């Protein structure tokens, strides 16, 4: 399935910190003390770029949550 907006940001653990990193980037956009701070930064980065998908990873590295940041459209929005 093709997603209308391919811009995404990932929140991942980095040692005792949490990173906010744009998909495909070699370096983190920013490092934070808490996951919540990294998520807030990711939301702001995406909003500034016109929206997209925020993927939050757990300590095990697996994606545990996905959020669509407006004004992007949610590709999983149910119809009918």
Long-range contacts (C-beta under 8 A, 24 or more apart in sequence): 1-75, 3-53, 3-75, 4-72, 4-73, 4-75, 5-50, 5-51, 5-52, 5-53, 5-72, 5-73, 6-52, 7-46, 7-49, 7-50, 7-51, 7-52, 7-53, 7-72, 8-46, 8-52, 8-53, 8-54, 8-55, 9-42, 9-45, 9-46, 9-52, 9-53, 9-54, 9-55, 10-42, 10-54, 10-55, 10-56, 10-57, 11-35, 11-38, 11-39, 11-42, 11-54, 11-55, 11-56, 11-57, 12-57, 12-61, 13-57, 13-58, 13-59, 13-61, 20-45, 42-69, 43-67, 43-69, 46-72
